[in-house]
Amino acid sequence: MNNTCIGIILNNRDYKDNDALVDVLTREYGKITFVARGVRKHNSKNATPCSILRISRFYFDYKETKGLQNLKIAEPVKNFFHIQGDLEKQAIGCLILELMDTLQLDDEPAYTLLENTLQYLDSTKNPYLVLGLYLAELCRFIGIEPFVDGCVNCQSEHQIVAVSVSDGGFVCANCYNPSKHIKKDKQQLQTFRILHKAVMGQFPIIEDSVKLTFADLEDTFTFLREYSGIRMKGYKFLKEIAEM
């Protein structure tokens, strides 16, 4: 066991017999996939630290030429108990992991973003603000952030009335087309702008003043979906929970 790393478990899926493939995001190696042998057995000591919504320490012998690494031992470092014990937070957390995994972001800034996001989600009573900031950060990471400093078409900063996914951001009254744009009220526009101007590190500053629901994130979800081309398996489940 010459190598060790700390990482966030992104995914855990069946492999062979009682084995599993565990996708982990780390600072040192980026995204790494471990073969966790026997982890499906009820008495496996590696089972819990290889489960999602946790940060764990992994011991292994790194093989640079191999795509899969053989896991020796896993130890828990951080358990997000408040996420694991709340169905809505759990659904949000799973979607957060899914998006990081699907977008294949694996550098140190991505790790820092994911770690901070999960920590805030675990402790907050405003989980949709955490999710909204995370979605906006992902848009920024992959270069598809909407234009929110004025009208995306004419750059006017006055009389902003809509958010247009097809146009790429805010739309003013002069550029508004009722056949393709849906008007938003002032509060909705302010919320959308805050999400796409703030960064995750500012969450503690705005946590108490910006209260969000799932519905407030629909435009940001649409931006991410349309411009990245990804499918979000966890989106439907979260929407069902949010609307219960």
N, C-alpha and C positions, 0 to 999 in steps of 0.2 A: 504494500500500500504506500507507494511513493508520492502520491498526489492527493491533495485535499482541496476542496473549494466549498464555499457557501453559495447557495442558490435558491431561487424561488421556483417551486414546482408549477409548471404550466399545464402539464397534461400527464395522464397516467392511463395506459391502455393495455389490454391483454396482449400477450405475445405467444408463449408456448406453455402448455400445461399450467403450472402455477407461477410462471414468470410474467413480468410486465415490462413494458417500455416506458420509461419515465423521462419526459422532456423537462429540462431545467434551464433557467436563465441565470447565468453567473456573470460576475464582473471579469473574472480571469479568462474564461474560455468562451464567452458569448453563450450561445445556446448549445447545450450538450445533451445527448440522449444516452441514458444508462439502460443496460439490461439488468433488471433487478430480479435475480433468480430466487424462486420460492417465496416471493413477496405476497402471493395470494393465499398462502397457507395461514391458518388462523393463529398460529404461534410465531409468525415471522416478526422479528424485532425491527425489521426495516419497513413494515407495512405502514405504520403511522407517519414516520418522517418522509415517506414517499408519496403521501396523499396531497392533493391540491390544497391551496389556500394555507400554505405553510412555507416557512423558510427553514432549510435544513443544511447540515454539513454532510458532505459526501467524501468517502475515502475510496480511492480507486488507483489503478495503474494506467496512466494516460497513454493511449496508443494513437500517435499522430496520424497514422495511415488508415485508421479505422473510423468509420462513421459512428459505430456503436461502442460505448465504453462499458466494461464490466464493473458493476457496482460491488464493492466489498461490504461496506458498512455505511449506514445513514443515521444521523443523529439529529433530533429536533433542535432548532435554534429559536424559532419564534412561531408560536401558534396564534392565529387570529381568532380567538375564541368568540368574540362578539359577531364576527362574520359567520362563523360556522354555526352559531346558535340562533341565527335570525334568517328566515327563509328569503326575505327580500334582499338583505345584504348578501346572502349566499349567491343568489341569482345575479346580482350586480358583480360580485367578485368573480364568478365563473365567466361572465361576459368580458370582464376586464382581462382575464387570462387568455381567453379565446382570441381576442383582438390582437394582443401582443404576439401570440403564437402565429396567427394567420398572416399578419403583416410582416413577419420574419424580422422584427427589429431585435438586434442582439448585441448592441454596443453598450458601453458603460452608461451613457445618458439614458438609454432605454431602461436599463436595470434600475437606475436611480429613480426614474419616473414611476416604475412599477412598484418598487419598494415603498416609496412615499405615498402612492395612491392607496395601497392596501393598508398602510398604517393609519391614514386619515379615515378610510372607510370603516376600519375596525372601531375607531373611537367616537365617530360623529353621530349626531342625530339628524344630519342633513346629507344623506347618502347620495342623492341625485345631483347635488352640487359637485361632489367628488367625481361622480361619473361624467358629468358635463365637462368639467375641467380636463379630465383624462381624454375624452373624445376630442376636445379642441387641441390638446397637446399632440395627439396622434395625427390630426390633420396637419399640424405645423411640422411634425417630424417628416412627413412624406410629401410636403409641399403642395397641399390642396386646401390651405386655409382660406375661408371666404374673406372678401374685402368688406370691412366694416368701418372704414374711416370716411365714408361718404357713399355716393351713388357709384356703383360699379361701372355704369355706362357713361356718365358725364362728369363724375367726380364731385358733383355738388354735395355740400354738407348740409343742405337745408331741405326740409320737408321729406325726410325719409319715411316711406310708408310701407315697405314690403321687404321680405327676404326672398331672393330668387336663387334656387339651386342651379337652374340652367344658365343664368347669367353670371353667377359666381359671387353673389353677395347682396349688399343693400341696394334697393332701388328707390329713387325719389319720385315725387308726384308727377313730374314732367315726363319721366321715362316709364311710368307705370302703365301696364297693359292689362286690363281686366280679364282678358282671355288667357293669359299665361301667369299672372301674378296674383297672390292672395294677400290682401292687406293684413297688417299686424297692428295691434295697438301699441301705444308708447311703451308700456311696461314690457311687452314681449320683445320689442326692438332693443330696449336697454339691456334686458337679460341676455339676449343673443350677443350683443356687443361685449358685455362683461366677460362672458365665457370665452370669447375669441380674442380678447386682449389680455386677460389675466393668465397667469401660469400657476401650476400646481403649488408652488412654494408660497403663493399668496392666499392659499385656502384658509389658514387660521385668521387672516385679516377680514375676510368677507363671509366667513361661515355663518355668522349670526344675522347678517344683513341681507343676504341673497338666498331666499328659500326657493327651492325648485321641486318640481314634480317630474314624472316621466314624460308627460306631454310637452314640457318646456324643452325637451331635448330632441324632439322629432326632426327639426330642421338640421341639426348637427348630425344626427344619425343618417339622414338622407344625403348630406354632403359626403360623409365618409363612404357610404355605400355606393353612390353614383360615381365618384371620382377615383375610388380605389379599386372598385370592381369586386370587392370581397362579399362573401355571404356571412351573415351573423346568425349562427344557429341558436345562440342563447337569447337573441333579441325577442323572439316570439314568446318564450317562456317568461321573461322578465315583464313584458307588456301585460301578459295575462295576470301575473301577480300584482302588478301596479294598479290594474283596473278592478281588482277584487273588492 
